[in-house]
Amino acid sequence: MNVLSKTLCALGLCGLLLSVPAARADPVEGSFYTETTCEYAGWAYEIVLTKYRYTGGQWTVVSRTTSYAESCPPLEP
């Protein structure tokens, strides 16, 4: 969990913003990256894993999976 995530959780806003896409300078055509977010859904935490691919000069969503848990998993910075 990064500093921003820890701060938001300390303020009771856990899951509001746990992952921000990093700036990517000149990505290679066809390259991939994934983003994981975790947000409280009122009864459980909704964990969303989104996979992106760089094609045609932009990042496009390739897949998105959603699962639910009692807490957020540790997320990489």
ABEGO torsion letter per residue (X at the ends): XBAAAAAAAAAGABGABABBBBBBBGBBBGBBBBBBBBBBAGABBBBBBBBBBBBGGBBBBABBBBBBBABBBBBBX
